[in-house]
Amino acid sequence: MNVLAGDIGGTNTRLIFAKVNRSDWHVVARKKYRSADFASLAQVLKQFIYEYNLTQAIGAASFAVAGPVKSGVAAITNLPWVIKQDELSSYLKIPKVKLINDFIAVAYGIDELNNSDTFILQSGDIGSKTNKPNAVVIGAGTGLGVAHRVWINDHYKAFSSEAGHIGFAPENEQQCLLLSWLQKTHAHVSLEMVLSGRGLFTIYNFFREQEAASESRTVIEAMKKNDPAQVITEYALSGCDVLCQKTLACFIDIYGAAAGNAALSFYPVDEVYVAGGIASKIKDKLKAQRFRDAFINKGLMTSNMKKIKIKLILQESVGLYGALKVALDS
């Protein structure tokens, strides 16, 4: 059977076409497209099918989308696309197309990862290991996603959320000032507003404006040519810019606290997976004590938080693998 799957985000759309024989699958075609270059998912699919001359009949299809899915319809949170299952089914000439939240796909894609695709940030309580660990998945990229993965009967079931849009809860005086600064221009300050790619730039602007931090002309010029979040990350990691370093440090504090809050929201959990487009790029910073300190700082629950294993997902195609798995199981 031929299977088509996709991972559709605000920045990138990843597609894969595979031939499946029982539990084995062979990739025929795979490509990443810039989402903003297209007016719809149908346009991306048309380009993909044309480029690889995919004339074979498709037996099943599934697409992970960065946004809520309701009654077979998804509006991409950070992209002006509306995707409908029935329209895709008609376009692809197959009986059924499955739309799922992108972090549902990440949760299902975990089983397809190799050991080299993850990095342990916190070992947790080795003595309480279970063969079927429940987990939370969190990831910052264009937006912020959170999902819950639970073993039910004889298989894993994943549950989506829109936790990126909950209110930002500051953990220290600096973050309180950040929240107050944002509240001057926003009636609701969501977690995603500070924990995402654009959130990095927001924190950068906060420090630049509120603390009168010196802004490098080199960084300013780089931001004119490239994504500000990418520039901030690069200059912070290189140690070449104090403002960028301060921005990333604050971002990591917020990330660690948010990951801990997600774990508590679905507690008890055994593992937390950190995914998304930013995390793997700042691996060396996340594996330092700062992230773990923010994660476990939960008052009466601190000792419990130390027992949770934290894994960083390095494989950018985990959501694509999850979407492919859902297509096969549909």
HELIX and SHEET records of a PDB file:
HELIX    1   1 SER A   35  ASP A   37  5                                   3    
HELIX    2   2 LEU A   41  GLU A   51  1                                  11    
HELIX    3   3 GLN A   85  LEU A   92  1                                   8    
HELIX    4   4 ASP A  102  GLY A  109  1                                   8    
HELIX    5   5 ILE A  110  GLU A  112  5                                   3    
HELIX    6   6 ASN A  115  ASP A  117  5                                   3    
HELIX    7   7 ILE A  126  SER A  128  5                                   3    
HELIX    8   8 ALA A  163  HIS A  165  5                                   3    
HELIX    9   9 GLU A  173  GLN A  183  1                                  11    
HELIX   10  10 LEU A  191  MET A  193  5                                   3    
HELIX   11  11 GLY A  197  GLN A  210  1                                  14    
HELIX   12  12 ARG A  217  LYS A  225  1                                   9    
HELIX   13  13 PRO A  228  SER A  238  1                                  11    
HELIX   14  14 VAL A  242  SER A  265  1                                  24    
HELIX   15  15 GLY A  276  ALA A  279  1                                   4    
HELIX   16  16 SER A  280  ILE A  282  5                                   3    
HELIX   17  17 LYS A  283  LEU A  286  1                                   4    
HELIX   18  18 GLN A  289  ILE A  296  1                                   8    
HELIX   19  19 GLY A  299  MET A  301  5                                   3    
HELIX   20  20 THR A  302  MET A  305  1                                   4    
HELIX   21  21 VAL A  318  ASP A  329  1                                  12    
SHEET    1   A 5 ASP A  24  ARG A  34  0                                        
SHEET    2   A 5 ASN A  12  ASN A  21 -1                                        
SHEET    3   A 5 ASN A   2  ILE A   8 -1                                        
SHEET    4   A 5 ALA A  60  VAL A  65  1                                        
SHEET    5   A 5 VAL A  97  ASN A 101  1                                        
SHEET    1   B 3 VAL A  69  LYS A  70  0                                        
SHEET    2   B 3 VAL A  73  ALA A  75 -1                                        
SHEET    3   B 3 VAL A  82  LYS A  84 -1                                        
SHEET    1   C 6 THR A 118  GLN A 122  0                                        
SHEET    2   C 6 LYS A 309  ILE A 313 -1                                        
SHEET    3   C 6 GLU A 271  ALA A 275  1                                        
SHEET    4   C 6 ALA A 135  ALA A 140  1                                        
SHEET    5   C 6 LEU A 144  ILE A 152 -1                                        
SHEET    6   C 6 HIS A 155  SER A 160 -1                                        
END                                                                             
